[in-house]
Amino acid sequence: MLHDILLIVIGLIIGLVIGFFGARAFMKKYLKKNPPINEDMIKNLMMQMGRKPNQKQINQMMKNMNKYM
């Protein structure tokens, strides 16, 4: 009886770990393919704040965004 409960608990823990890393890999792949923000959005945001961004600034922002993904 105790052996059966232990096997169920170990199976659940292993399943949670595999599920976590599988979901994490899936989300990284999804966000890389479909980024939540793009260059046009950054440009529009900076224009709304009253700044005229050049391409270097946009590239720096995109690089920083991709660094944390």
C-alpha positions as CSV (number, residue, x, y, z in Angstrom):
1,M,0.0,0.0,0.0
2,L,2.7,2.5,1.0
3,H,4.7,1.3,-2.1
4,D,1.8,2.2,-4.4
5,I,1.3,5.6,-2.9
6,L,5.0,6.3,-3.2
7,L,5.0,5.3,-6.9
8,I,2.0,7.6,-7.6
9,V,3.7,10.6,-5.8
10,I,6.9,10.0,-7.7
11,G,5.0,9.7,-11.0
12,L,3.2,13.0,-10.3
13,I,6.5,14.8,-9.5
14,I,8.1,13.4,-12.7
15,G,5.1,14.4,-14.7
16,L,5.1,17.9,-13.3
17,V,8.8,18.4,-14.1
18,I,8.5,17.1,-17.7
19,G,5.3,19.2,-18.2
20,F,7.0,22.3,-16.9
21,F,10.0,22.0,-19.2
22,G,7.9,21.0,-22.1
23,A,5.6,24.0,-21.7
24,R,8.6,26.3,-21.2
25,A,10.2,25.1,-24.4
26,F,6.9,25.5,-26.3
27,M,6.4,29.0,-25.1
28,K,10.0,30.1,-26.0
29,K,9.5,28.7,-29.5
30,Y,6.2,30.4,-29.8
31,L,7.4,33.8,-28.7
32,K,10.4,33.6,-30.9
33,K,8.2,32.9,-33.9
34,N,5.5,35.4,-32.9
35,P,7.1,38.2,-30.9
36,P,4.7,40.3,-28.7
37,I,6.3,43.5,-29.9
38,N,7.9,44.5,-33.2
39,E,9.9,47.4,-34.6
40,D,6.8,49.3,-35.8
41,M,5.3,49.2,-32.3
42,I,8.5,50.5,-30.7
43,K,8.6,53.3,-33.3
44,N,5.0,54.3,-32.7
45,L,5.6,54.2,-28.9
46,M,8.6,56.5,-29.1
47,M,6.7,58.9,-31.5
48,Q,3.8,59.1,-29.0
49,M,6.4,60.0,-26.3
50,G,7.5,62.9,-28.4
51,R,10.8,61.4,-29.7
52,K,11.8,60.8,-33.3
53,P,13.6,57.5,-33.1
54,N,16.3,56.6,-35.6
55,Q,17.0,53.0,-36.7
56,K,19.9,52.6,-34.2
57,Q,17.6,53.3,-31.2
58,I,15.0,50.9,-32.6
59,N,17.6,48.2,-33.0
60,Q,18.9,48.7,-29.5
61,M,15.3,48.4,-28.1
62,M,14.7,45.2,-30.1
63,K,18.0,43.8,-28.9
64,N,17.1,44.5,-25.3
65,M,13.6,42.9,-25.7
66,N,15.1,39.8,-27.3
67,K,17.7,39.5,-24.6
68,Y,15.1,38.9,-21.9
69,M,13.0,36.4,-23.9
